[in-house]
Amino acid sequence: MKTQKETVKPTNKWWFAIYIGFYAGLIWGALKIVEHYFQFTELTPGFLIEPFFKHAFLLTWQGLLVGWLFFIIFSIIASLIYAVAMAKAKGPWPGAVYGIAWWALLYLILGPASGMMSSIGRIEWNTLITDGCLFVLWGLFIGYSITLEFTDERVREPGKKGIRSRPVR
């Protein structure tokens, strides 16, 4: 008779990272659209593709969808990088730091250099704080999802011991 551990197939790291990246982009890209709609941020949801498209196009509904699509693609790439570099990191903090690192890379270095956005001194505080929080949550989602899958962090969940859960009564 096979034990439960022998019958459970290990998760494919690449497909799982693509899956998590897709949903990270879908969820947090939608939140980026909402925060732009309510004018919490001055950057369009398609800020990642700002150098390649006209700003007026990115403000249309088609531009919002294209920007959302590219945020999903960006999230998949970031998720794959996390899965390769930090899949065994423990706890939620590495994911939050990962999100802050991406925010800093985009807002301090790549964004101003490529024309995605103005330099950080010219961006409103609301935009910096709102997008900073969005990237922290985005990184936390990616990081902790991957961490839970590829480490034994599930043991720390209340009421669970390893893979098995308590029987329902």
VEXPABA-551430 format. One record per residue (C-alpha): residue in three letters; residue number from 1; x, y, z. Coordinates in steps of 0.25 Angstrom, whole numbers, plus 2048, in hexadecimal, padded with zeros to 3 digits. Layout:
+---------+-----+-----+-----+-----+
: residuo : num :  c1 :  c2 :  c3 :
+---------+-----+-----+-----+-----+
:     ALA : NUM :   X :   Y :   Z :
...
+---------+-----+-----+-----+-----+
//
This chain:
+---------+-----+-----+-----+-----+
: residuo : num :  c1 :  c2 :  c3 :
+---------+-----+-----+-----+-----+
:     MET :   1 : 800 : 800 : 800 :
:     LYS :   2 : 805 : 80E : 7FC :
:     THR :   3 : 806 : 819 : 806 :
:     GLN :   4 : 801 : 826 : 804 :
:     LYS :   5 : 80E : 82C : 802 :
:     GLU :   6 : 811 : 822 : 7F7 :
:     THR :   7 : 804 : 825 : 7EF :
:     VAL :   8 : 806 : 834 : 7F0 :
:     LYS :   9 : 80D : 839 : 7E3 :
:     PRO :  10 : 816 : 845 : 7E5 :
:     THR :  11 : 812 : 852 : 7DF :
:     ASN :  12 : 819 : 857 : 7D3 :
:     LYS :  13 : 820 : 864 : 7D7 :
:     TRP :  14 : 81F : 86A : 7C9 :
:     TRP :  15 : 810 : 868 : 7C7 :
:     PHE :  16 : 80D : 86C : 7D5 :
:     ALA :  17 : 815 : 879 : 7D4 :
:     ILE :  18 : 80D : 87C : 7C7 :
:     TYR :  19 : 800 : 879 : 7CD :
:     ILE :  20 : 803 : 882 : 7D9 :
:     GLY :  21 : 809 : 88D : 7D0 :
:     PHE :  22 : 7FC : 88D : 7C8 :
:     TYR :  23 : 7F3 : 88F : 7D4 :
:     ALA :  24 : 7FC : 899 : 7DA :
:     GLY :  25 : 7FB : 8A1 : 7CD :
:     LEU :  26 : 7ED : 89F : 7CC :
:     ILE :  27 : 7E9 : 8A3 : 7DA :
:     TRP :  28 : 7F3 : 8AE : 7DD :
:     GLY :  29 : 7F2 : 8B3 : 7CF :
:     ALA :  30 : 7E3 : 8B5 : 7D1 :
:     LEU :  31 : 7E6 : 8BC : 7DE :
:     LYS :  32 : 7F0 : 8C5 : 7D6 :
:     ILE :  33 : 7E4 : 8C9 : 7CD :
:     VAL :  34 : 7DB : 8CC : 7D9 :
:     GLU :  35 : 7E5 : 8D4 : 7E0 :
:     HIS :  36 : 7E7 : 8DC : 7D3 :
:     TYR :  37 : 7D8 : 8DD : 7D1 :
:     PHE :  38 : 7D7 : 8E3 : 7DF :
:     GLN :  39 : 7E3 : 8EC : 7DC :
:     PHE :  40 : 7EB : 8E7 : 7E7 :
:     THR :  41 : 7F7 : 8E6 : 7DD :
:     GLU :  42 : 7FB : 8EF : 7D1 :
:     LEU :  43 : 801 : 8E3 : 7CA :
:     THR :  44 : 7F9 : 8DC : 7C0 :
:     PRO :  45 : 7F7 : 8CD : 7C2 :
:     GLY :  46 : 7FF : 8CB : 7B5 :
:     PHE :  47 : 80B : 8D3 : 7BB :
:     LEU :  48 : 814 : 8C7 : 7B8 :
:     ILE :  49 : 812 : 8C9 : 7A9 :
:     GLU :  50 : 812 : 8D8 : 7A9 :
:     PRO :  51 : 81E : 8D9 : 7A0 :
:     PHE :  52 : 818 : 8D1 : 795 :
:     PHE :  53 : 80A : 8D6 : 795 :
:     LYS :  54 : 804 : 8E4 : 794 :
:     HIS :  55 : 7FF : 8E9 : 7A2 :
:     ALA :  56 : 7F2 : 8ED : 79C :
:     PHE :  57 : 7F0 : 8DE : 797 :
:     LEU :  58 : 7F3 : 8D9 : 7A5 :
:     LEU :  59 : 7E8 : 8E1 : 7AB :
:     THR :  60 : 7DD : 8DB : 7A2 :
:     TRP :  61 : 7D6 : 8CE : 7A6 :
:     GLN :  62 : 7DF : 8C6 : 79C :
:     GLY :  63 : 7EB : 8CC : 7A2 :
:     LEU :  64 : 7E7 : 8C8 : 7B0 :
:     LEU :  65 : 7E5 : 8BA : 7AB :
:     VAL :  66 : 7F3 : 8BA : 7A3 :
:     GLY :  67 : 7F9 : 8BF : 7B0 :
:     TRP :  68 : 7F2 : 8B5 : 7B8 :
:     LEU :  69 : 7F7 : 8AA : 7AF :
:     PHE :  70 : 806 : 8AF : 7B0 :
:     PHE :  71 : 804 : 8B0 : 7BF :
:     ILE :  72 : 800 : 8A1 : 7BF :
:     ILE :  73 : 80C : 89E : 7B6 :
:     PHE :  74 : 815 : 8A6 : 7BF :
:     SER :  75 : 810 : 89E : 7CB :
:     ILE :  76 : 812 : 891 : 7C5 :
:     ILE :  77 : 821 : 894 : 7C2 :
:     ALA :  78 : 822 : 89A : 7D0 :
:     SER :  79 : 81C : 88D : 7D6 :
:     LEU :  80 : 826 : 884 : 7CE :
:     ILE :  81 : 831 : 88C : 7D3 :
:     TYR :  82 : 82C : 88A : 7E1 :
:     ALA :  83 : 82A : 87B : 7DF :
:     VAL :  84 : 839 : 87A : 7DB :
:     ALA :  85 : 83F : 883 : 7E5 :
:     MET :  86 : 837 : 882 : 7F1 :
:     ALA :  87 : 82E : 876 : 7F1 :
:     LYS :  88 : 833 : 871 : 7FE :
:     ALA :  89 : 832 : 87F : 805 :
:     LYS :  90 : 82A : 87D : 812 :
:     GLY :  91 : 81F : 886 : 817 :
:     PRO :  92 : 818 : 892 : 810 :
:     TRP :  93 : 823 : 89C : 812 :
:     PRO :  94 : 82B : 898 : 806 :
:     GLY :  95 : 81F : 89A : 7FD :
:     ALA :  96 : 81C : 8A8 : 803 :
:     VAL :  97 : 82B : 8AC : 801 :
:     TYR :  98 : 82A : 8A6 : 7F3 :
:     GLY :  99 : 81F : 8AF : 7F0 :
:     ILE : 100 : 826 : 8BB : 7F5 :
:     ALA : 101 : 832 : 8B8 : 7ED :
:     TRP : 102 : 82A : 8B7 : 7E0 :
:     TRP : 103 : 824 : 8C5 : 7E4 :
:     ALA : 104 : 831 : 8CB : 7E7 :
:     LEU : 105 : 837 : 8C5 : 7DA :
:     LEU : 106 : 82B : 8CA : 7D1 :
:     TYR : 107 : 829 : 8D8 : 7D8 :
:     LEU : 108 : 837 : 8DC : 7DB :
:     ILE : 109 : 83F : 8D6 : 7D0 :
:     LEU : 110 : 838 : 8D0 : 7C4 :
:     GLY : 111 : 82C : 8D9 : 7C4 :
:     PRO : 112 : 833 : 8E6 : 7C3 :
:     ALA : 113 : 83E : 8E1 : 7BA :
:     SER : 114 : 834 : 8DB : 7B0 :
:     GLY : 115 : 829 : 8E5 : 7B0 :
:     MET : 116 : 81F : 8DD : 7B7 :
:     MET : 117 : 81D : 8E8 : 7C1 :
:     SER : 118 : 824 : 8F5 : 7C6 :
:     SER : 119 : 82F : 8F5 : 7D0 :
:     ILE : 120 : 82B : 8F2 : 7DF :
:     GLY : 121 : 82C : 900 : 7E3 :
:     ARG : 122 : 821 : 904 : 7D9 :
:     ILE : 123 : 817 : 8F9 : 7DC :
:     GLU : 124 : 80C : 8FC : 7E7 :
:     TRP : 125 : 80D : 8F6 : 7F4 :
:     ASN : 126 : 7FF : 8EF : 7F3 :
:     THR : 127 : 805 : 8E8 : 7E6 :
:     LEU : 128 : 811 : 8E4 : 7ED :
:     ILE : 129 : 80A : 8DF : 7FA :
:     THR : 130 : 7FE : 8D8 : 7F3 :
:     ASP : 131 : 807 : 8D1 : 7E8 :
:     GLY : 132 : 811 : 8CD : 7F3 :
:     CYS : 133 : 806 : 8C6 : 7FB :
:     LEU : 134 : 801 : 8C0 : 7EF :
:     PHE : 135 : 80F : 8BA : 7EC :
:     VAL : 136 : 811 : 8B5 : 7FA :
:     LEU : 137 : 804 : 8AE : 7F9 :
:     TRP : 138 : 807 : 8A9 : 7EB :
:     GLY : 139 : 815 : 8A3 : 7F0 :
:     LEU : 140 : 80E : 89D : 7FC :
:     PHE : 141 : 804 : 896 : 7F4 :
:     ILE : 142 : 80F : 890 : 7EA :
:     GLY : 143 : 819 : 88E : 7F5 :
:     TYR : 144 : 810 : 887 : 800 :
:     SER : 145 : 809 : 87F : 7F5 :
:     ILE : 146 : 815 : 879 : 7F0 :
:     THR : 147 : 81B : 877 : 7FE :
:     LEU : 148 : 80F : 870 : 803 :
:     GLU : 149 : 810 : 866 : 7F7 :
:     PHE : 150 : 81F : 863 : 7F7 :
:     THR : 151 : 822 : 863 : 806 :
:     ASP : 152 : 81C : 85D : 812 :
:     GLU : 153 : 815 : 86A : 817 :
:     ARG : 154 : 808 : 863 : 816 :
:     VAL : 155 : 80C : 85C : 824 :
:     ARG : 156 : 80B : 86A : 82A :
:     GLU : 157 : 7FC : 86C : 825 :
:     PRO : 158 : 7F2 : 86A : 831 :
:     GLY : 159 : 7EC : 85D : 832 :
:     LYS : 160 : 7F5 : 856 : 828 :
:     LYS : 161 : 800 : 84C : 82A :
:     GLY : 162 : 808 : 84A : 81D :
:     ILE : 163 : 800 : 847 : 811 :
:     ARG : 164 : 7F4 : 841 : 818 :
:     SER : 165 : 7E9 : 84A : 81E :
:     ARG : 166 : 7E0 : 846 : 82A :
:     PRO : 167 : 7D4 : 83E : 827 :
:     VAL : 168 : 7C7 : 846 : 826 :
:     ARG : 169 : 7BC : 842 : 830 :
+---------+-----+-----+-----+-----+
//
